[in-house]
Amino acid sequence: MTRVQDIATASQTSKKTIYQIFRSKDRLVEELYLLKMQKIGSTAEKIINGKGSFDLLLANYVVLINEEFKYFSFKLVQELRLDYPLVADTANNHLKEAIFNRFQRLLEIGRKEGRMRPDISIEAIMMSYRGALEDFLLGRYLRSLPEDFLLKRSLLSMLVEGLITMFRGILTDEAEKSFNKRISAIDSLKPYLSEVRS
């Protein structure tokens, strides 16, 4: 875990100033995590309320997750969960907001536009999405995997590839082509794209 002195150096301030503001390293970590979740939530709101078709919004959602969680590792998620209980509470609250508010609204946009397959259950997709984010933010499922498996793949790559696969499965054929075209054009997503169907 990063030392407070490292944070002070990176932020060009003194260690004393950091402790005056945050009182403890725990409080600093919790505040940084809360700010990160708020930033992600704010950006997600902009995506959902933005212009573009459902498949474009989904692609932008994948980009958001890929960019905002790129420094999260399995080790970091475990340390945050175990060492900072308020972080786990913040993650749980973020999950509720992300899934039962934002993601549900996003899926309803897809249903309304007719770009989501009509046989897909919004509730089932929400449950799958919740499971993926919960594993990522809280590390529950990941604790059951063999360590050598976790060393082969980054936590983020598993999440992003899973979301891309899930999103492809809920889109109509036309919307899937548009989604694939959009994510194929984003350099940061290219490492995750296997067998993009056009």
Rosetta blueprint (number, residue, H / E / L):
1 M L
2 T L
3 R L
4 V H
5 Q H
6 D H
7 I H
8 A H
9 T H
10 A H
11 S L
12 Q L
13 T L
14 S L
15 K H
16 K H
17 T H
18 I H
19 Y H
20 Q H
21 I H
22 F H
23 R L
24 S L
25 K H
26 D H
27 R H
28 L H
29 V H
30 E H
31 E H
32 L H
33 Y H
34 L H
35 L H
36 K H
37 M H
38 Q H
39 K H
40 I H
41 G H
42 S H
43 T H
44 A H
45 E H
46 K H
47 I H
48 I H
49 N H
50 G L
51 K L
52 G L
53 S L
54 F H
55 D H
56 L H
57 L H
58 L H
59 A H
60 N H
61 Y H
62 V H
63 V H
64 L H
65 I H
66 N H
67 E H
68 E H
69 F L
70 K L
71 Y L
72 F L
73 S L
74 F H
75 K H
76 L H
77 V H
78 Q H
79 E H
80 L H
81 R H
82 L H
83 D H
84 Y L
85 P H
86 L H
87 V H
88 A H
89 D H
90 T H
91 A H
92 N H
93 N H
94 H H
95 L H
96 K H
97 E H
98 A H
99 I H
100 F H
101 N H
102 R H
103 F H
104 Q H
105 R H
106 L H
107 L H
108 E H
109 I H
110 G H
111 R H
112 K H
113 E H
114 G L
115 R L
116 M E
117 R L
118 P L
119 D L
120 I L
121 S L
122 I H
123 E H
124 A H
125 I H
126 M H
127 M H
128 S H
129 Y H
130 R H
131 G H
132 A H
133 L H
134 E H
135 D H
136 F H
137 L H
138 L H
139 G L
140 R L
141 Y H
142 L H
143 R H
144 S H
145 L L
146 P L
147 E H
148 D H
149 F H
150 L H
151 L H
152 K H
153 R L
154 S L
155 L H
156 L H
157 S H
158 M H
159 L H
160 V H
161 E H
162 G H
163 L H
164 I H
165 T H
166 M H
167 F H
168 R H
169 G H
170 I H
171 L E
172 T L
173 D H
174 E H
175 A H
176 E H
177 K H
178 S H
179 F H
180 N H
181 K H
182 R H
183 I H
184 S H
185 A L
186 I L
187 D H
188 S H
189 L H
190 K H
191 P H
192 Y H
193 L L
194 S L
195 E L
196 V L
197 R L
198 S L
